[in-house]
Amino acid sequence: MGDASGPLPRPEGQPQIYGTQYLTNAGELRPRPIEDPEQMDERRAAVGLEPHAGYDARMREGR
């Protein structure tokens, strides 16, 4: 099992659940597909992660 510092294992082809994995598509950085994105911040809070908006902003700044 993974920890909060990296992606948690998911079966091949399954969407991620915490929004920590990103890809670059045509020069644009964006999260890989997310399972039930409306509930993502609740899942993130349950494991001690900040809301996705803050994480996303830092990813786009290159941090």
C-alpha positions as CSV (number, residue, x, y, z in Angstrom):
1,M,0.0,0.0,0.0
2,G,1.2,3.5,-0.7
3,D,1.3,6.5,1.6
4,A,0.3,10.2,1.3
5,S,3.6,11.0,-0.3
6,G,2.9,9.1,-3.4
7,P,0.1,7.6,-5.5
8,L,-1.8,4.7,-3.9
9,P,-2.0,1.6,-6.0
10,R,-5.1,1.2,-8.1
11,P,-6.0,-1.6,-10.5
12,E,-4.9,-0.9,-14.1
13,G,-7.2,1.4,-15.9
14,Q,-9.1,2.6,-12.8
15,P,-9.4,6.3,-12.0
16,Q,-7.5,7.7,-9.1
17,I,-9.2,8.7,-5.9
18,Y,-7.1,11.5,-4.4
19,G,-6.2,13.6,-7.4
20,T,-2.4,13.3,-6.8
21,Q,-1.4,11.9,-10.2
22,Y,-1.0,14.3,-13.1
23,L,-0.2,14.0,-16.8
24,T,0.8,16.4,-19.6
25,N,-1.5,16.4,-22.6
26,A,-0.6,18.7,-25.5
27,G,1.6,20.8,-23.1
28,E,-1.2,21.1,-20.5
29,L,-0.8,19.7,-17.0
30,R,-4.0,18.1,-15.7
31,P,-5.0,15.4,-13.2
32,R,-5.4,11.9,-14.4
33,P,-9.1,10.8,-14.4
34,I,-10.6,10.9,-10.9
35,E,-13.2,8.6,-9.5
36,D,-16.3,10.6,-8.2
37,P,-14.6,14.0,-8.3
38,E,-17.4,15.6,-6.3
39,Q,-16.4,13.6,-3.2
40,M,-12.6,13.9,-3.7
41,D,-12.0,16.6,-1.1
42,E,-13.8,14.5,1.5
43,R,-11.6,11.5,0.7
44,R,-8.5,13.8,0.8
45,A,-9.5,15.2,4.2
46,A,-10.1,11.7,5.6
47,V,-6.4,10.8,5.0
48,G,-5.0,14.2,6.0
49,L,-4.6,15.8,2.6
50,E,-5.4,19.4,1.8
51,P,-8.3,20.3,-0.5
52,H,-7.4,19.6,-4.2
53,A,-7.6,23.2,-5.3
54,G,-4.5,24.1,-3.2
55,Y,-2.6,21.0,-4.4
56,D,-3.6,21.7,-8.0
57,A,-2.3,25.3,-7.8
58,R,1.1,24.1,-6.5
59,M,1.3,21.5,-9.2
60,R,0.7,24.1,-11.9
61,E,3.3,26.4,-10.3
62,G,5.8,23.5,-10.6
63,R,6.2,22.8,-6.8
